[in-house]
Structures are given as C-alpha cells and as structure tokens.
Amino acid sequence: MEKDQKNIDDILTEKELLELLRIKRSALDDMRHKKQLPFCKISNTNRIYLVKDVIEFIESRRIVLNKNT
C-alpha cells in the first residue's frame, strides 16, 4: 500500500468518536452544526470522521496556561 493511501484505521464511526471524546451525541451534533468538526456524510443518519480532522480539531482547542512554570 502506498504511503499516501488511507486505510480503515484512519476513520472513526460516530460511536467511536463519542467514546473517544467522552461527549454526548447532542454535543457532537452541536459541533457539526456549527461547522467546527468536519465529517463525511454516508447517509442521512450515518457519518464518519477522519482521524486527521479529529486530531486537528483537538489541537485547535489546545490551551497552554503559564508556560513559564
């Protein structure tokens, strides 16, 4: 497999993402509706998430307090 190709480990189901982030479905729905978290719409009720996007989302919310201590 080529280095740039994606594999099944690079995606998360909605259930996996909810467990990973330890949030409720309503919180995930809110993030999606506010276009904060990209997703792939498989059907009207089925979505998947790219691990890369989830990591970028988490990193974008990183807060470092008082670096000097």
Secondary structure, DSSP 4 states (H G I P E B T S, - for coil): --TT---GGGEEEHHHHHHHHT--HHHHHHHHHTT-S--EESSSS-EEEEHHHHHHHHHHT-----TT-
